[in-house]
């Protein structure tokens, strides 16, 4: 098999693993806050065992370390709202909201970069709007809070992705990921009392995350190792032998994989109407059309390591 063909298989395997993050978020019984705290701290602890991470950390100036730590707080809030959306609705709704990340970044990036909004990006945003309306109308009323929280999560992924792009070339990818996830996990520990007051549905009520039971501990390890560290490392290899266009199309499949897995493993199609799936199709069409009419840049490994919507930062 050619290196390009092998890379295609590797990146699709990574995207499939990322698709499982929504499923695991639904299966883990912990509330969103301790779930994210454990995930971030487990991954950061695993990366701290690598000498390469410490060498990269020593090479970074304090200003950059603080900048990456700040981005890590945004990553933590993104994951908190992502899993919060899943807990308030289901995995299919949470994954669909993440597809809005590409729409948000297309509309926000000109403002962040102080450039003119392109007609292509405006068309992308307008094309997705009917899909959003159908998605909202296609879920039970009790799940609509999950859509609102999921949309906030997609906005956060667009923001931290844009910030990561500005600093992407200044640090080793594994070191940057360790800083961001470690800082994000610590920030959530410090913010736990405030979050318990503002969003009690997301919190377990204590200052420290509760120790997970045996089942949740096993699922958290799968989430941290198999769905975060493994695809991150494999993606670093695959991205060396792929075009930017192929990368973008592959990562855009993540919501598709997540929704299919939710149907197969959780039977979520019984909770949602045909209008929901029509809305999903319209949103995904907008996301897939975006790279067809532009030249997406190479996906950055830091974004791949920290986001549920990997393509959103491009």
N, C-alpha and C positions, 0 to 999 in steps of 0.2 A: 504494500500500500504506500502511496506517495505521502510525503510529509503534509501536504495540504489536505488530502483525504483523511489522514489520521487526525489532523487538527480539527477538522469538521466534526468527526465523531467525538473527540474530547470535549469540544465546547458545548455540543448538544447534551452530552452526559452531565456537564457542569450545570447547564440550564435546567435539566431535569431534576438534579439535586436541589437547586434553588427553588424549584417548584414545590418541593416537599416541605419547605419552611412554613408555608401557610397551613399545610395539613398537620404538621407537628404542633403548630401554635394552637390549633383547635383541639388536638388530642391531649396536650399537657394541661393538667387540671389547675395549675397555678394561675393566679391573676396575671395580667399583662406586665405589671411592674416587676415582681420578683422573677418572672420568666426572662425578661430582658436583662435584668441584673445578672442572673446566673449565666445566661448565654454570653454576654460581653466579658464577664470576668473569667469564665472558663477559657474562652478563646485567647484573651490577653495573657492568662497564666501559661497556656500552652506555648504561645509565641515567646514568652519571657525565658523559656528553656533553651532558646536558640542563640548561640553566640553571635550569629550574624545580626540579630536584632540589637544586641548591646553595642556591637561595633558601630552600627548605623546611628544609634542614639548618641554615642560619644561624638560623632562627626557633625551633629546638628547644632546650630546655634540656639540659645535659649528662646530667641524670638520665634523661630520656626516651631520649636517644641510647643510653645504656648498656642501658636496658631493652629497646629494640628489638634491640640487638646480641645480648643474651642470648637473645631469642626466635629470632634468626637462627641461633644455635647449635643450637637444637632443630629448626629447619627443616632444617639441614644433616644432622643425625642422622636425621631422618625420610627425607630423600631417599637418604641412604646405605643405610639399611635397606630402603627401597623397591627400589632398584636391586639391592641385595644379594639380596633375595628373588627378583627376576627372574633373576639370574645363577644362583642355586641351584636354581631350578625353571624357570618360563617366564613369559611375559607374562600369560597367562590367570590363573595362580595369583596373581601379584603384584597384578593388578587386582582380583581377588576379595577379597584380604586388605584392600585399601583400602576396600572397601564396609563392612568392620567398623568403620571410623572413626566412622560415625554411631551405631553401637551403643555404642561406647566412650564417646563424648561424652554420650550420653543417660544412661549410668550414672555417669560421672565428674563431670558438671557440677554435680549437687546437692552433691557433696562439695566441689568447688572453690568453689562459690558459697555453701556452708553453708545449703542449703535442703533440704527433704524430697524424697526420691525419689518421683516420681509413679508411679501405677499404669501409666500409658501407657508410660513409659520402661522400667519393669520388664518389661512385656509385650513390648516391642520386643526387649530383651535375651534373654528366654526364647524368643521365637519364632525368633531367629537361631541358637540353640544346635544344633538338629537339622541345620541347614544346614552349620554348621561341622563337625560330626561326619561328614556325608556328603562334604564337600569333602576332609577329611583322608583318609577311606577311599577316595576316588576318584582319588587321584594315586599314581604309583609311589612306593615306599618312599624312593627316593633324593631325591625332591622335598620330603619332609616338613619338612626343615630350612628350606626356602624358605617354607613356611607359618608356621613359628614366627617367622622373621625378619620376614615380612610382617605378622604380627599385632603385633609390636613396633612396626613402622612406623606401623600404624594407631593404636596407643596414643599414639605421639609426635605424630601429627597432631591427635589430640583434645586433647592437652595444650597444644600451641602455639596451636591455634585458640582455646581458651578464654582463654589469656593475651592473645592479640591482641585479643579482644573487649573486654577491660578498657581497652585503650589506643588503640582504633581511631580515636577522634575527636580525637586530640591531634597528628596530623601529616598532612602531605600524603601520599596513597597511594603515589605514585611515589618520594618520598623515603624513606618507611618501607620499601618494598620494596628500594630500593638499599642502605639500611643493613643490613637483615636478610640479604640475599643476599651482600653484601660481607663482613659479619662472619662469616657462616657459612662462606664460602669460605676466609677467612683462618684460621678456627678449624680447619678440616680440614687446612690446610697445617701448622699447628703441632702437630696431633694425629697427623700421618702416622706418625711413628716408633712411637708407642704403638699405633695401629691396626694397623701392620704386625706387631706382636707378638701382639695380642689377636685380630685377625681377618685372618690372612694371605691368606685367599681373596678379601678385598675390596680388597687393596692391591697396587700394582705393585712394592713393595719399596723404592722410593727416597724421599728426603725431599721431592722436588718431583714433581709429576705429569709423566709422560712426554709428550713431544710426540706428538700423534696422527698417524697416517698420513693420507694424502690422503682416503681413504674415511671414516675416523672423524672427521676434521676437518670434512668436509662435513656429516655426520650431526649432529655437535655444534652446528654453526651452525644447522641446521634445528631442533634441539631448543631452542636458546637463543632464536632469533628467532621462528620460526614457531609453536612450541609453548609459549612462555612470554611473550615481550614482546607479540606480536601479539594473542593472545587476551586478555591482561591489558588492553590498551588498548581493544579492542573490547568487552570485558565492561563496562568503565566507562561506555561509551556506552549499551549495551543495558539495564543495570540501572536506568537512569533512567526507563524506560518499561515496566517489568514489575512484576507483583505478586510478593510474597514467595513465594506458593505456586507460581507458574509457575517462578520461579527455582529453587526447591528441587527440583521434579520434573525440570527440565532437567539440573541438575548431578548428580542421582542416576543419570542415564543414562551417566555416564562409564565405569563398569565394563562396562556392556553394550556400548558402542562399542568399548572396548579388547578385549573377548573376541571380538566379531565380527571385528574387524580381525585379531586373532591367528589366527583360524580361516582367514580369507581369504588373509592374506599369509604366515603362517608354518606353516599346516597343523597347528596344535597340537591339534586334536581327535583326532589319531591317538595322542597321548601320554596322553590323559585318558579316564576311564571315564564312562558315562552317570550314575553316581552323583555324580560331581563336578558335572556341570551341573545335576542336581536340587538339590544343595546350594546352588549359586549362585542358583538360582531362589528358594529359601527365604530366603536372606540378603537378596537384592534385594527380595523381597516385604516383609520387615521394614523395610527402608530406605524403600521407597515408601509403606508404611502410616503411617510416622511423621508426615509432614506432613499426612496426611488427618485425623488426630485431634488436631492441634494447630495453632497459629498460628506458623509459623516466621518469625523476624525477617529483616530484609533482609540479604542476603549482604554481607559486608564485602569491599571490594576488596583489602585487604591479604591476606586469606585466599585470595582468588582468585588472587593473583599468586604465592603461595608454596607452594601445596599441590597434591598429586596427587589428593587427595580433597576437592574444593572444598566440598562440602556438609557435610563432617564437623564443621566448626566451628560450625555452627548447631544 
